[in-house]
């Protein structure tokens, strides 16, 4: 298995420690070259539903790790604590966003049997884009990536259904093919785009008004490129209304110790 | 999604129909260019165990499809019937091979709630090897691929544990790198080899005596190359002793209608 450098590990550990201590900011660009992950934790009774939903929808929901019921330390980051090491969480009740918190300990006390799923994040291939000389606009201008609900239904599984959520990056027309090829080498973190251009084809009425994250900045000669997004499980929560779920807040990810290259084909 | 050609579909349908009618032979080389799959079916109570074991061991257990409890028609082959469309099955009781059958209908009557998992098979990338001019010996000499239990433990999951099973193909030393690269483009069907040369390093005492399939023929200048194998769930059954399981017999796979290219990165 590929190993992270000492400097990368120090950055990742420092970031998790800062979030644990209360710092709150989007994680795009943090610990460059290390994998970041989406989180969804559900009571054990719902674990099979989530795992099956992920298996049937691997592009939006590529599972990197499933923790045992009640476990809070990820193998992707020894010493981590999923209750406190993410900058911002969302608590869901009956499919409604009940609150956002920066410490999920209380949710864990309420549901000590939570099963946590870490799901690949497009921030991973963003490092690959940057390394290939393809600018990542939202990072360059200090914004969160724009994310959109779409009209594309995921494959239902057991009690879960919902639509695919996508993230969007504006890419210069002459670099779109490169962006497809670079991201396509990372199938475990969403892989190649699901849609290039034509937002209306995904049911996106206003590209400037994303449902999650910040508004984009699209320049002349750029094409909106859409990737399946790890926020998709949150759309499934909204549509399917499990009694309880805990997730990260979009753009506020779990920073791991694992190099992106570990997931490159 | 990539589409199979009419000729390929006819071959796949004819093969499944023949197996359904009672024909029994290994499926290597059948319907060239279409995906074949390993089968493991377990009572619904064990489905999460199998799915989690697969998630934690993606190289030997890449899941292509999980059917709903009691379902027998695969989406990968419309009109198929998993009870009868595989040439040979194994029935497992308490971790012991109870019998081999060519029709699994009786097992399904006994356990109508079976959840079936179709798992990627190395026969998929064999087509890629052949297309790259790399001979696949066992197919060329009309034998089943040799498969070995190893000393490499899989990651345990819930009630399942066991060692990795590998398949072996002897490859000319000057084509080993090509074989790695070609198979590496198919991560959903075991991907790149897990081990090249040195059978003892996997705990294989006698390369000529595989636990499953037929003995190999290794020629001068060839290196034994080992890939993670979809028979690994059967090793987990032996080690973990679930009360009941139904699988394909090694080498006798489920032939789908899906082109290999659909799983190429």
Boltz contact constraints between the chains, C-beta under 6 A:
constraints:
  - contact:
      token1: [A, 48]
      token2: [B, 48]
      max_distance: 6.0
  - contact:
      token1: [A, 51]
      token2: [B, 51]
      max_distance: 6.0
  - contact:
      token1: [A, 52]
      token2: [B, 66]
      max_distance: 6.0
  - contact:
      token1: [A, 55]
      token2: [B, 63]
      max_distance: 6.0
  - contact:
      token1: [A, 55]
      token2: [B, 66]
      max_distance: 6.0
  - contact:
      token1: [A, 63]
      token2: [B, 55]
      max_distance: 6.0
  - contact:
      token1: [A, 66]
      token2: [B, 52]
      max_distance: 6.0
  - contact:
      token1: [A, 66]
      token2: [B, 55]
      max_distance: 6.0
  - contact:
      token1: [A, 187]
      token2: [B, 265]
      max_distance: 6.0
  - contact:
      token1: [A, 265]
      token2: [B, 187]
      max_distance: 6.0
  - contact:
      token1: [A, 265]
      token2: [B, 265]
      max_distance: 6.0
